Amino acid sequence: MVLNGLGVSPGVGIGRALVVTRGARDLRFRIPERRVEAELADLHEARRRAREQLQRIKARIEQAAGSGHAYMFEAQILMLDDPMLVDRAAAIIRDEHLNAASALRRALDEISAVFDDVEDSYLRERKGDVEDVVGRLVMNLRSTGDPADLFKDLEGPLVLVADELSPSIVAQLDWQRLAAFVTDAGSWTYHTAILARSLHVPAVAGLRHASAVIAPGALIAVDGVSGDVLVDPGPEALAELEARSQKRRAYERSLAEYRDLPSVTLDGTPIRIEANVEIPEEAARAKDRGAEGIGLYRSEFLLAGTSAASLDEEAQYAVYCRLIDGMSGGRVTVRTFDVSESQLGFPGHTEGSRSPLGLRGLRLSLSFDALFQAQLRALLRAAMHGPLRIMFPFVTGIEELRAAKTVVAHAASDLRAKGIPVRDVPIGIMIEVPSAALTVDLLAEEADFFSIGTNDLIQYCLAVDRTDDRVSRLYEPLHPAILRVLRHVARGARRRGVPVSVCGEMAADPVLLPLLAGLGLREFSMNPAAIPLAKQVVRGMRISETARLASRALKAATAADVERTLAEFLSPART
């Protein structure tokens, strides 16, 4: 079977499928022989706990409403001993080496098929009781520990197949054992895709039903460039993938010479190339790839596997110092937490709106003063060890920026009162919503630098949710409106002497670099792996030519027209 999606992280990965659905609440995988008895013991322990739970529920119902209303729970207790359910699941564990939760789901499917064939409507409705029992058993299995611990002893490499995979789950995994990611949802700009590229793990997104059709333990081959996902491939297909992988590695090696070369155009214009990173260990790798600094450290990845309440100032301070040390003198730009309300993980805190237009980014930080102060104190302390800049996400206007700067001043005063030295730290903002882009002249009076987050800026300008595959095709970086907004920001920043960079995915596209440079942009931050190629592109272009390219592109009426203009510019036949 061959599935095709969107290649979002390059490379080839081959391994056994580990299927994760419903946000890591349902994990399906094959277990080694040595673990069969332990898995059976977990299953029987889950049954024992389920029996106790149902007996307590039955007694409570009998006391409150009489024995006549407790019959359904008596029936569920009896189901625990039905050979078609738990005993069947145990047989699947022994024979097929599936984990207990997967085996229970398989047994439920078999029972459901029997009920569906029964003509009696009363009996058909009993399927819901079986589903309830299975749900309880699976819940008891999950409550024994961290879901990620369930597959720690599985033999790698593994291909993670998920309906939707959050960055916090990915960040907790043992990356050395992961050959690739495959997800039903997502796009090139999906946060998990960005993290996959940072971890150098091949990934394919947007496969729709991969988690439903790929069996746990199946051999999976993933091509993160073409978007091909091969299930149980034959020797010829594997050989072809390996050939592709070798060719790509040879190409990457050919770019190695550009890592140490200056990023300057043929007509002498310097272009600053920095790196986007998610984990501190990536700083040294970015410098090795030729990065002049870290243009974006996504600090929210510190929250992976923990809550904001448990992430104290000292832990953050240590991470920011490691980033600075890893860059060996190169400047480091740290974006404060860019999360939604539900991602903070405070006990008892309501989830709030799921909307991307809700309480998030700087708005959220300003609403949680203690959390914000702790992060800012950690950043100000770390800035004593090397060049560090603080950047605020999702700024919509000057009032928010002023409020944030007031909190920075308060954090600095708090440190000085304790005898801790503090230096002035550059304060910048992300330009990622139209209101910020349109008031760049006002924001320039208060900000020391700008960084354009093209992912969100495109999404909000075009009213397109890039993770919704029904409209994701409308997410168009070359839309004329986007080019005009980028030019407006570049001009507004330049007139007021404020440096501006691009840190969204557009910066990492070597085809778009000449166009962005022609629009007046001179600083770019991207995935470390993209830096050598970006330098090659920069060293082969002239700013005078890119300016003419941008002028023609700005006159185009549609994204397709811009694409044709860009293709003509890149054509070898051009003069």
QUIBEL-V396524 format. One record per pair of residues at least 6 apart in sequence whose C-alpha atoms are under 7 Angstrom apart, sorted by sequence separation. I is the first residue (numbers start at 1). J is the second residue. If there is no record, write none. Layout:
i = [I | I]
j = [J | J]
This chain:
i = [20 | 21 | 80 | 92 | 93 | 118 | 196 | 222 | 223 | 264 | 277 | 366 | 395 | 416 | 431 | 459 | 465 | 466 | 493 | 506 | 507 | 556 | 20 | 62 | 93 | 196 | 222 | 263 | 264 | 365 | 459 | 464 | 465 | 493 | 19 | 20 | 61 | 62 | 115 | 116 | 221 | 222 | 263 | 324 | 464 | 19 | 61 | 115 | 220 | 221 | 263 | 342 | 466 | 553 | 18 | 19 | 93 | 193 | 220 | 221 | 341 | 342 | 412 | 464 | 490 | 18 | 92 | 220 | 275 | 341 | 464 | 17 | 58 | 115 | 219 | 220 | 553 | 218 | 219 | 89 | 218 | 58 | 89 | 112 | 275 | 459 | 274 | 458 | 507 | 89 | 165 | 187 | 273 | 274 | 275 | 276 | 341 | 429 | 507 | 508 | 54 | 88 | 158 | 159 | 164 | 186 | 187 | 273 | 274 | 275 | 276 | 277 | 278 | 340 | 341 | 428 | 431 | 458 | 507 | 508 | 157 | 158 | 159 | 160 | 161 | 162 | 163 | 164 | 185 | 186 | 204 | 274 | 275 | 276 | 277 | 278 | 340 | 427 | 428 | 429 | 430 | 431 | 432 | 501 | 549 | 156 | 157 | 158 | 159 | 160 | 161 | 162 | 163 | 164 | 180 | 181 | 182 | 183 | 184 | 185 | 202 | 203 | 274 | 275 | 276 | 277 | 339 | 427 | 428 | 429 | 430 | 431 | 432 | 501 | 502 | 503 | 85 | 157 | 159 | 160 | 161 | 162 | 163 | 179 | 180 | 181 | 182 | 183 | 184 | 185 | 202 | 338 | 339 | 426 | 427 | 428 | 429 | 430 | 431 | 432 | 501 | 502 | 503 | 508 | 54 | 84 | 85 | 108 | 180 | 181 | 182 | 183 | 184 | 185 | 204 | 278 | 338 | 341 | 430 | 433 | 434 | 500 | 501 | 502 | 503 | 510 | 167 | 183 | 184 | 337 | 432 | 433 | 458 | 510 | 167 | 184 | 432 | 518 | 51 | 166 | 184 | 165 | 184 | 433 | 434 | 510 | 518 | 519 | 517 | 518 | 104 | 259 | 260 | 362 | 490 | 259 | 362 | 490 | 515 | 518 | 519 | 361 | 362 | 376 | 487 | 514 | 518 | 47 | 361 | 362 | 487 | 293 | 373 | 377 | 395 | 515 | 299 | 376 | 377 | 395 | 515 | 297 | 298 | 299 | 308 | 389 | 390 | 391 | 392 | 393 | 394 | 101 | 293 | 294 | 295 | 296 | 297 | 298 | 299 | 300 | 307 | 308 | 309 | 388 | 389 | 390 | 391 | 392 | 393 | 396 | 292 | 293 | 294 | 295 | 296 | 297 | 299 | 300 | 307 | 308 | 373 | 384 | 389 | 390 | 391 | 392 | 394 | 397 | 280 | 293 | 294 | 296 | 300 | 307 | 384 | 391 | 394 | 396 | 397 | 283 | 287 | 396 | 381 | 395 | 180 | 280 | 284 | 380 | 280 | 283 | 284 | 283 | 398 | 398 | 163 | 437 | 162 | 440 | 444 | 449 | 450 | 451 | 452 | 453 | 455 | 40 | 161 | 448 | 449 | 450 | 451 | 452 | 453 | 454 | 455 | 441 | 449 | 450 | 451 | 452 | 453 | 454 | 437 | 440 | 444 | 451 | 452 | 454 | 76 | 440 | 444 | 332 | 333 | 334 | 335 | 336 | 338 | 331 | 332 | 333 | 334 | 335 | 336 | 36 | 43 | 76 | 329 | 330 | 331 | 332 | 333 | 334 | 335 | 336 | 36 | 329 | 333 | 335 | 316 | 320 | 39 | 36 | 39 | 159 | 313 | 317 | 321 | 312 | 313 | 316 | 317 | 320 | 324 | 314 | 321 | 32 | 313 | 317 | 31 | 30 | 31 | 30 | 31 | 29 | 30 | 29 | 484 | 28 | 483 | 28 | 480 | 480 | 480 | 480 | 198 | 479 | 480 | 479 | 478 | 195 | 478 | 50 | 50 | 47 | 46 | 46 | 46 | 42 | 32 | 31 | 172 | 171 | 172 | 168 | 168 | 18 | 15 | 16 | 17 | 18 | 19 | 20 | 21 | 22 | 23 | 15 | 16 | 17 | 18 | 19 | 20 | 21 | 23 | 15 | 16 | 17 | 18 | 19 | 20 | 15 | 17 | 14 | 15 | 14 | 13 | 13 | 8 | 8 | 6 | 9 | 8 | 30 | 9 | 29 | 30 | 9 | 28 | 29 | 13 | 12 | 21 | 11 | 9 | 10 | 19 | 9 | 10 | 9 | 8 | 9 | 7 | 8 | 7 | 8 | 19 | 6 | 7 | 18 | 5 | 6 | 17 | 18 | 5 | 6 | 17 | 5 | 16 | 17 | 5 | 16 | 17 | 4 | 16 | 17 | 15 | 16 | 15 | 14 | 15 | 14 | 296 | 13 | 14 | 295 | 13 | 12 | 13 | 12 | 11 | 12 | 11 | 10 | 11 | 9 | 10 | 8 | 9 | 7 | 7 | 7 | 7 | 6 | 5 | 4 | 5 | 4 | 3 | 4 | 2 | 3 | 2 | 3 | 2 | 1 | 2 | 12 | 296 | 1 | 295 | 12 | 11 | 289 | 291 | 290 | 286 | 289 | 290 | 289 | 276 | 272 | 273 | 274 | 275 | 276 | 271 | 272 | 273 | 274 | 275 | 276 | 271 | 272 | 273 | 274 | 275 | 276 | 275 | 189 | 263 | 259 | 265 | 266 | 258 | 264 | 265 | 266 | 263 | 264 | 265 | 266 | 267 | 256 | 263 | 265 | 266 | 267 | 190 | 255 | 258 | 265 | 255 | 258 | 265 | 187 | 187 | 186 | 189 | 198]
j = [26 | 27 | 86 | 98 | 99 | 124 | 202 | 228 | 229 | 270 | 283 | 372 | 401 | 422 | 437 | 465 | 471 | 472 | 499 | 512 | 513 | 562 | 27 | 69 | 100 | 203 | 229 | 270 | 271 | 372 | 466 | 471 | 472 | 500 | 27 | 28 | 69 | 70 | 123 | 124 | 229 | 230 | 271 | 332 | 472 | 28 | 70 | 124 | 229 | 230 | 272 | 351 | 475 | 562 | 28 | 29 | 103 | 203 | 230 | 231 | 351 | 352 | 422 | 474 | 500 | 29 | 103 | 231 | 286 | 352 | 475 | 29 | 70 | 127 | 231 | 232 | 565 | 231 | 232 | 103 | 232 | 73 | 104 | 127 | 291 | 475 | 291 | 475 | 524 | 107 | 183 | 205 | 291 | 292 | 293 | 294 | 359 | 447 | 525 | 526 | 73 | 107 | 177 | 178 | 183 | 205 | 206 | 292 | 293 | 294 | 295 | 296 | 297 | 359 | 360 | 447 | 450 | 477 | 526 | 527 | 177 | 178 | 179 | 180 | 181 | 182 | 183 | 184 | 205 | 206 | 224 | 294 | 295 | 296 | 297 | 298 | 360 | 447 | 448 | 449 | 450 | 451 | 452 | 521 | 569 | 177 | 178 | 179 | 180 | 181 | 182 | 183 | 184 | 185 | 201 | 202 | 203 | 204 | 205 | 206 | 223 | 224 | 295 | 296 | 297 | 298 | 360 | 448 | 449 | 450 | 451 | 452 | 453 | 522 | 523 | 524 | 107 | 179 | 181 | 182 | 183 | 184 | 185 | 201 | 202 | 203 | 204 | 205 | 206 | 207 | 224 | 360 | 361 | 448 | 449 | 450 | 451 | 452 | 453 | 454 | 523 | 524 | 525 | 530 | 77 | 107 | 108 | 131 | 203 | 204 | 205 | 206 | 207 | 208 | 227 | 301 | 361 | 364 | 453 | 456 | 457 | 523 | 524 | 525 | 526 | 533 | 191 | 207 | 208 | 361 | 456 | 457 | 482 | 534 | 192 | 209 | 457 | 543 | 77 | 192 | 210 | 192 | 211 | 460 | 461 | 537 | 546 | 547 | 546 | 547 | 134 | 289 | 290 | 392 | 520 | 290 | 393 | 521 | 546 | 549 | 550 | 393 | 394 | 408 | 519 | 546 | 550 | 80 | 394 | 395 | 520 | 327 | 407 | 411 | 429 | 549 | 334 | 411 | 412 | 430 | 550 | 333 | 334 | 335 | 344 | 425 | 426 | 427 | 428 | 429 | 430 | 138 | 330 | 331 | 332 | 333 | 334 | 335 | 336 | 337 | 344 | 345 | 346 | 425 | 426 | 427 | 428 | 429 | 430 | 433 | 330 | 331 | 332 | 333 | 334 | 335 | 337 | 338 | 345 | 346 | 411 | 422 | 427 | 428 | 429 | 430 | 432 | 435 | 319 | 332 | 333 | 335 | 339 | 346 | 423 | 430 | 433 | 435 | 436 | 323 | 327 | 436 | 422 | 436 | 222 | 322 | 326 | 422 | 323 | 326 | 327 | 327 | 442 | 443 | 211 | 485 | 211 | 489 | 493 | 498 | 499 | 500 | 501 | 502 | 504 | 90 | 211 | 498 | 499 | 500 | 501 | 502 | 503 | 504 | 505 | 492 | 500 | 501 | 502 | 503 | 504 | 505 | 489 | 492 | 496 | 503 | 504 | 506 | 129 | 493 | 498 | 387 | 388 | 389 | 390 | 391 | 393 | 387 | 388 | 389 | 390 | 391 | 392 | 93 | 100 | 133 | 386 | 387 | 388 | 389 | 390 | 391 | 392 | 393 | 94 | 387 | 391 | 393 | 375 | 379 | 99 | 97 | 100 | 220 | 374 | 378 | 382 | 374 | 375 | 378 | 379 | 382 | 386 | 378 | 385 | 97 | 378 | 382 | 97 | 97 | 98 | 98 | 99 | 98 | 99 | 99 | 554 | 99 | 554 | 102 | 554 | 556 | 557 | 558 | 277 | 558 | 559 | 559 | 559 | 278 | 562 | 136 | 137 | 137 | 137 | 140 | 141 | 141 | 154 | 154 | 304 | 304 | 305 | 304 | 305 | 158 | 156 | 157 | 158 | 159 | 160 | 161 | 162 | 163 | 164 | 157 | 158 | 159 | 160 | 161 | 162 | 163 | 165 | 158 | 159 | 160 | 161 | 162 | 163 | 159 | 161 | 159 | 179 | 179 | 179 | 180 | 187 | 188 | 187 | 193 | 193 | 216 | 196 | 216 | 217 | 197 | 216 | 217 | 202 | 202 | 211 | 202 | 201 | 202 | 211 | 202 | 203 | 203 | 203 | 204 | 203 | 204 | 204 | 205 | 216 | 204 | 205 | 216 | 204 | 205 | 216 | 217 | 205 | 206 | 217 | 206 | 217 | 218 | 207 | 218 | 219 | 207 | 219 | 220 | 219 | 220 | 220 | 220 | 221 | 221 | 503 | 221 | 222 | 503 | 222 | 222 | 223 | 223 | 223 | 224 | 224 | 224 | 225 | 224 | 225 | 224 | 225 | 224 | 225 | 226 | 227 | 227 | 227 | 227 | 228 | 228 | 228 | 229 | 228 | 229 | 229 | 230 | 230 | 230 | 231 | 241 | 525 | 231 | 525 | 245 | 245 | 528 | 531 | 531 | 528 | 531 | 532 | 532 | 525 | 522 | 523 | 524 | 525 | 526 | 522 | 523 | 524 | 525 | 526 | 527 | 523 | 524 | 525 | 526 | 527 | 528 | 528 | 455 | 535 | 532 | 538 | 539 | 532 | 538 | 539 | 540 | 538 | 539 | 540 | 541 | 542 | 532 | 539 | 541 | 542 | 543 | 467 | 532 | 535 | 542 | 533 | 536 | 543 | 466 | 467 | 467 | 505 | 527]
